[in-house]
């Protein structure tokens, strides 16, 4: 994938225009703010845990299509996962966008971001919500 236009696949564009779970979460057990100073993307991730389970997760923010779509797809992928599964998904996602390795099957629709690894300036856009989630999960 050598053309940036290929990166903006339909799924990314759809989630940018109509992000899922784009809201403040009532009574979160954790939240964190993330900012990418290189491009100005900002995100707040809210998470509500019930024991070891991610009962709900949402986000608010503004940024490029990759940043917003990544946050939207992340929230969909994490609902109902255990903390261990969430951490595993986070590690697999970051590995996918930072290496040449093929995407892990567990990533499902998140594999649409595989092409980001060819655009180093976009890696921070794709991972911003994920790193912010990691901070929101810390006690």
N, C-alpha and C positions, 0 to 999 in steps of 0.2 A: 504494500500500500504506500505509494509515493506521493499521492495527491491528497492534500488536506480535505478536499471535498468528500473523498471516500470515507473519511473519519466520521462525518456527520450522517450516519446512516439513519434510516427512517425511525427506528426505535429511539434513537437519541433525540431526534427532532420532536417526536411525539411527547416524550417525557419532559423536554424543555418547555414546550407549549402548554402542556397540561400535567404538571408534576403531581405525583401521588404523595399523599401524606404531607402535603405542604400546609402546615398549621402548627400552632403552639399546642403542645401536649398538656392537658390538664393533669396536675399532680404528678409530674415526672419524678422518678427517683434519682435522675441525673440529667445534666445538660452541660453543654460546652459550646464555646464560640470558636470558630476557626476563620482565619483570614489568609489569603494569598496575596502578599504585597506586590508580587510581580505583575499581576493582572487586575487586582482589585476585588476578586471573588471573596464573598463573605457568607458564612453559614453558621447557623445555630442548630445543633442537633439535640433533640429531647428523647429520652428513653425512660420507659417505665418497666421495671423488672418486677416479676412476681416470683420470689424465690430465685431460682437459677434460670428462669425463662424470660426472654424478651417478649413481654406482653404487648407492648406498643412502642413504636418509634416514629418520630416525625422530624421535620426540619423546616426552617425558614431561612431565607437568604436571597442573595442576588449574585449573579455571575454569568459566565458564558454557558452555552448549551451543554458542554461536556460536564461542567461542574454541577449544574442543576439536574441533568439527567442521571448522573452518577448517584447523587443524593437520593433521587426519587427511586431508582432501581434498588439502591441499597436498602431503603426502608422496606420495600416489598420483600426483598430476599431475607431480611432478618426477623420479621415478625414470626413468633412461635418457635424460634430457635433457642437452644440453651446458650449460656454464656460461652461455653467451650466451642460450640458450633459457630457462634458469631465471631469469636477470635480466629478460628480456623478459616472462615470465609474471608475475613479481613486480610489475613496473611496470604491467602491464595489470590485475592484480587490485586494486592500490592505487587506480588511476585509476577502476576500476569502482565501488568502494565509497565514493569521495570526490567523485564528480561525477554529473551527470545523464545522462552519455553511456551509450548502450546497451552491454551487455557484448560484448567482442570474442569472435568464434567460437572462438579458440584457448583460451579459458578452459573450455570444455566444461561439466562439472558444477559448476564453481566459480561459474557464473552464478547459482546459487541464492542467493548472497550479495548480489545486486544491491540488494535492498531495504534493506540496511544503511545505504545513503546517506541514507535518510529518518530515521534514528535516530542522530544525531551521537555520542551517548554509546556506541554500539555499534561504531563504526568501529574504535576501538582494540582491541576484543575480536576483531574479524575479522582485523585486520592484525598482531596481536602475533606470531604464529608466523612470518609473512612477514618482518617486520623482524628477528626473531631469526635466521631463516635467513640473511638478508643479512649479519648479523654473523658467523655461523658460517662463511660462505664467504670472509671476509677472511683474508688470510695472516697 
